[in-house]
Amino acid sequence: MATVLMVAIHRFGTESLTTEIVADGGRVAMQVERGRAAYPLAQNPFRHIQVVDARGRVVASTPKLRGKPRMATFTPANKATAQSVVCGEVFPPGECDIVIAQWAYREGGNWIVYSASPTVPPWVDPRLAALVGGAAVVLAAAVTYLGRRIAVASLKPVTAIRVELDEINETSLSRRAPVPPCDDEIHDLAISINHTLSRLQAAVEQQRQFASDASHDLRSPIAAIRAEVEDALLAPQETSVPKLGGTVLGGLERLQAIVHDLLTIARLDAGSSGAHDAIDLAELVATECRMRHHMRNGCEFSLEPGVVVIGDRLRMGRLLTNLIDNAERHADSKIIIDVRRAPGDEGDGRRFPHGIAVLEVLDDGPGIDPDKREQVFQRFARLDTARSKDAGGTGLGLPIARQIAETSGGTLRIEDSPRGARFVLRLPLHEGAALPSLQDPGLAERGGAVFLEDGFAQ
């Protein structure tokens, strides 16, 4: 900064000095044109002036140049003035002067007036250089001091946040980073950190609750199997191998179902990507229901063909199986399954460019209260009515179904219905995929919809 300032002052001083040299030379040139030159030629002791006649002889000069040859040989040519810097020669050794040449018109020819002055040194003036340098040092010290204070003050909240984060562990997840009162980037950073900590706390608490619920559900069949085996050992005459095997096998089947669901949830939580198959939902429903020849309740279907989505066929089959199993456990007499297209506007504001594939599973059971509809999608969460009516459920079917729906880019909700529970699956509709064939002997078209004719349709 000081260097730039000194350069600017030097340039300004040089321009001002050049203007003064031109003015002094012009004044002498006017006197020469009038036929007389008044002495002294220059009032400034550092100004040098020479008058050269048409033959190149020096006819007048300032005292320091008397008896010396002309200070320069260049002429203004066609211009009013000419300028150059001359070092040495008629000037003292080591001195460079700014020389200005101007014409002076006389009857005997054109004369030349040379005016000169030593160049402005880079520091212009020692006192000025000292002043600018001192001011620069003081300014740099002040900026450094203020910058350090500002940096220390700005980093205090960062230090407080770091100290707090260092002390947060698995036993103190409820603690939060201090939020500074100022509205700046550090304030926003602290808020983002606290939001992240809140999400981590919720995830850890969910994992702890999940582990607790899983332990409880696994302990129940194990305890039942242990009790049966102990009774058989204490009173072997009161039981038989087939009876004991049937009891143990039932508990093992429940254990197997829970472990299978736990592995499925672990894969979904890990974010493992499934296959990307073109799946016709109507064909998927028809295939699943043909495999259920011993359903307790009748099924009624309305399947629109060509409703194609992209996803993992095994996972989508698991989703449908869980929904149908849940409906069968709670239905009184029948289950209704509907597959259709819908416009591309989802209720939460999302838009699907090709539309929405909708799959609904309804039952005519007791239904679910609106305030408990989200509770059934929590892991190991079963309503009291469900626990009393469905002792064999693992409490993971519906959470797995929703997680599969969300990983496929869709949603799974419970919506209003006149009777029973109505589960609605919405997925992005895929356009342009090759549709799986629906030419199945068990399918027939009725009024634009497809109904099963295998004894389940009502």
Secondary structure, 3 states (H helix, E strand, C coil): CHHHHHHHHHHHHHHHHHHHHHHHHHHHHHHHHCCCCCCCCCCCCCCEEEEECCCCCEEEECHHHCCCCCCCCCCCCCCCEEEEEEECCCCCCCCEEEEEEEEEEECCEEEEEEEEEECCCCCCCHHHHHHHHHHHHHHHHHHHHHHHHHHHHHHHHHHHHHHHHHHCCCCCCCCCCCCCCCCCHHHHHHHHHHHHHHHHHHHHHHHHHHHHHHHHHHHHHHHHHHHHHHHHHHCHHHCCHHHHHHHHHHHHHHHHHHHHHHHHHHHHHCCCCCCCEEEEHHHHHHHHHHCCCCCCCEEEEEECCCCEEEECHHHHHHHHHHHHHHHHHHCCCEEEEEEEEECCECCCCCECCCCEEEEEEEECCCCCCHHHCCHHHCCCCCCHHHHHHCCCCCCCHHHHHHHHHHHCCCEEEEECCCCCCEEEEEEECCCCCCCCCCCCCCEEEECCEEEECCCCCC
